[in-house]
Amino acid sequence: NLEHRLRKMRLRWFGHVKRRNENNILSRAMELKVEGKRPVGRLKKTWSKIMEKDMRKLNIMEDMTEDRKQWR
């Protein structure tokens, strides 16, 4: 299933970023707040919201994404 495969790849990347040092550019980019407005009608879909939805769907916690063996 394509949806499952994409979710699996996103969670692996999320775990990779979470294992990084707090000062790493990837970790800092995850916390970045972008100023400005979106065009009318455009939904506010952020990486963190997508990750929350994926983790909720699989019933896992954020710290579980750091386990490399789970996502192979």
Order of alpha helices (4+ residues) and beta strands (2+ residues): alpha-alpha-alpha
